[in-house]
Amino acid sequence: MNHDAIVVGGSFAGLSAAMPLARAGRDVCVLDSGRPRNRFASASHGFFAADGMPPLGLVAAAREKLGRYPSVRFIDTTAVAAEATAGGFAITLADGDRLDARRLVLAFGLTDDLPDIPGLAERWGQSVIHCPYCHGFEFIDRPLGVLATMPMSSHQASLIPEWGPTTFFLNGGAMPDEETCGTLAARGVTIEPAPVVSLHGASPMLDGVRLADGRFVAIAALYLAPRTRFQSPLAEQLGCAVEAGMFGPVITTDAMKLTSVPGVYAAGDIARPMHNATFASADGFLAGTALHQNLVFG
Ligand SMILES: Cc1cc2nc3c(=O)[nH]c(=O)nc-3n(C[C@H](O)[C@H](O)[C@H](O)COP(=O)(O)OP(=O)(O)OC[C@H]3O[C@@H](n4cnc5c(N)ncnc54)[C@H](O)[C@@H]3O)c2cc1C
């Protein structure tokens, strides 16, 4: 069957992209491998009318609403390959099946590469967190840490005192320049140069971190900005232009979320420098409407 559209990734961006297509009665197939990026958190915050819902529950609720439209099909699988064909595009699934579509939406999300420090990965999304707007309120007024992972970390360290007294762990890395140290001092941030060797507390909660020189620093939450990579190689396989973002690669799109390959749209974390479920959903809806109008007028 030649679908009007295949959406690769059935989370905030992908399900939002499929909605306007479904409401226009178009055949849309959503492929999803069930690994949304925020699945490690017990609650998702800040999403319109759904603050505090579990991430997987939020995605399941959106999927249930979308599933009420008769022209939508879901396949729980991984798309492993994509190529252009005479009529559009072909997607190969993990079991070897091939699906055809006139247009594609890529919404396959990112993977976070976490620092390899004992006790860190098991607390990811709980007491080791990336975004104060998502999870900061839960730790307000408690001692907080920021782990240096990239030059941008000093910006994060100067923001976090908004939520509580902050220690910036350089983790053995370079001391920031004089101006940045001045900004951090003005924000009341303590700079800790020693490497962090382990995290402690009744996981997934955090009591503090052990430094290489043996000292223990008590904190309730540790912020960090991870490096990111695409969950899937499909964009590269299709020849979509990719640029370097602050945290990792970003698929280049125009204002309507069209990639450099005609007929291929991209939305969500993979196609924007700043990551958040609300942004991903908005971009997905934009991609879906743009794709629909491209089917009509293109
Ligand atoms: C720990 C953590 C907590 C977070 N908390 C919040 C929060 O509280 N509030 C908030 O607004 N944002 C939060 N975020 C950010 C939020 O998770 C992302 O912005 C959002 O998930 C991006 O949505 P997306 O649809 O682009 O990608 P994702 O949600 O990551 O979904 C991508 C989907 O594509 C699927 N997929 C990947 N490859 C394939 C393939 N080849 N074939 C088929 N399917 C595939 C995946 O399985 C997944 O289901 C958090 C992020 C992290 C890391």
The ligand as a Tripos MOL2 file, in Angstrom:
@<TRIPOS>MOLECULE
LIG
   53    58     1     0     0
SMALL
NO_CHARGES

@<TRIPOS>ATOM
      1 C1         15.2800   12.7250   31.2990 C.3       1 LIG1
      2 C2         14.4680   13.7070   30.4940 C.ar      1 LIG1
      3 C3         13.3470   14.3170   31.0510 C.ar      1 LIG1
      4 C4         12.6060   15.2150   30.3080 C.ar      1 LIG1
      5 N1         11.5440   15.8350   30.8960 N.ar      1 LIG1
      6 C5         10.8050   16.7130   30.1820 C.ar      1 LIG1
      7 C6          9.7030   17.3760   30.7970 C.ar      1 LIG1
      8 O1          9.3970   17.1730   31.9720 O.2       1 LIG1
      9 N2          9.0040   18.2630   30.0390 N.ar      1 LIG1
     10 C7          9.3200   18.5280   28.7200 C.ar      1 LIG1
     11 O2          8.6570   19.3360   28.0810 O.2       1 LIG1
     12 N3         10.3760   17.9190   28.1320 N.ar      1 LIG1
     13 C8         11.1060   17.0150   28.8190 C.ar      1 LIG1
     14 N4         12.1790   16.3920   28.2290 N.ar      1 LIG1
     15 C9         12.4350   16.6280   26.7940 C.3       1 LIG1
     16 C10        11.4990   15.7150   25.9700 C.3       1 LIG1
     17 O3         11.7050   14.3760   26.3750 O.3       1 LIG1
     18 C11        11.7990   15.8230   24.4730 C.3       1 LIG1
     19 O4         11.8520   17.1920   24.0820 O.3       1 LIG1
     20 C12        10.7130   15.1020   23.6960 C.3       1 LIG1
     21 O5         10.6170   13.7460   24.1020 O.3       1 LIG1
     22 C13        11.0130   15.1650   22.1970 C.3       1 LIG1
     23 O6          9.9700   14.5320   21.5070 O.3       1 LIG1
     24 P1         10.2730   13.8320   20.1200 P.3       1 LIG1
     25 O7          8.9400   13.3440   19.6320 O.co2     1 LIG1
     26 O8         11.0830   14.7050   19.2460 O.co2     1 LIG1
     27 O9         11.2250   12.5780   20.4580 O.3       1 LIG1
     28 P2         11.0280   11.4000   21.4810 P.3       1 LIG1
     29 O10        10.0280   11.7290   22.5150 O.co2     1 LIG1
     30 O11        12.3890   11.0150   21.9460 O.co2     1 LIG1
     31 O12        10.4040   10.2310   20.6050 O.3       1 LIG1
     32 C14        11.0590    9.6380   19.5350 C.3       1 LIG1
     33 C15        10.3140    8.3470   19.2330 C.3       1 LIG1
     34 O13        10.8280    7.7830   18.0080 O.3       1 LIG1
     35 C16        11.0270    6.3980   18.1980 C.3       1 LIG1
     36 N5         12.0320    5.9420   17.2320 N.ar      1 LIG1
     37 C17        13.3760    6.2150   17.2080 C.ar      1 LIG1
     38 N6         13.9600    5.6360   16.1460 N.ar      1 LIG1
     39 C18        12.9750    4.9760   15.5050 C.ar      1 LIG1
     40 C19        12.9740    4.1750   14.3420 C.ar      1 LIG1
     41 N7         14.0860    3.9820   13.6040 N.pl3     1 LIG1
     42 N8         11.8130    3.5770   13.9600 N.ar      1 LIG1
     43 C20        10.6700    3.7650   14.6950 C.ar      1 LIG1
     44 N9         10.6140    4.5590   15.8030 N.ar      1 LIG1
     45 C21        11.7560    5.1510   16.1940 C.ar      1 LIG1
     46 C22        11.4580    6.2750   19.6550 C.3       1 LIG1
     47 O14        11.2670    4.9680   20.1360 O.3       1 LIG1
     48 C23        10.5410    7.2960   20.3170 C.3       1 LIG1
     49 O15         9.3100    6.7250   20.7000 O.3       1 LIG1
     50 C24        12.9610   15.5130   28.9630 C.ar      1 LIG1
     51 C25        14.0910   14.9030   28.4020 C.ar      1 LIG1
     52 C26        14.8470   14.0240   29.1530 C.ar      1 LIG1
     53 C27        16.0760   13.4090   28.5390 C.3       1 LIG1
@<TRIPOS>BOND
     1     1     2 1
     2     2     3 ar
     3     2    52 ar
     4     3     4 ar
     5     4     5 ar
     6     4    50 ar
     7     5     6 ar
     8     6     7 ar
     9     6    13 1
    10     7     8 2
    11     7     9 ar
    12     9    10 ar
    13    10    11 2
    14    10    12 ar
    15    12    13 ar
    16    13    14 ar
    17    14    15 1
    18    14    50 ar
    19    15    16 1
    20    16    17 1
    21    16    18 1
    22    18    19 1
    23    18    20 1
    24    20    21 1
    25    20    22 1
    26    22    23 1
    27    23    24 1
    28    24    25 2
    29    24    26 1
    30    24    27 1
    31    27    28 1
    32    28    29 2
    33    28    30 1
    34    28    31 1
    35    31    32 1
    36    32    33 1
    37    33    34 1
    38    33    48 1
    39    34    35 1
    40    35    36 1
    41    35    46 1
    42    36    37 ar
    43    36    45 ar
    44    37    38 ar
    45    38    39 ar
    46    39    40 ar
    47    39    45 ar
    48    40    41 1
    49    40    42 ar
    50    42    43 ar
    51    43    44 ar
    52    44    45 ar
    53    46    47 1
    54    46    48 1
    55    48    49 1
    56    50    51 ar
    57    51    52 ar
    58    52    53 1
@<TRIPOS>SUBSTRUCTURE
     1 LIG1         1 GROUP 0 **** ****
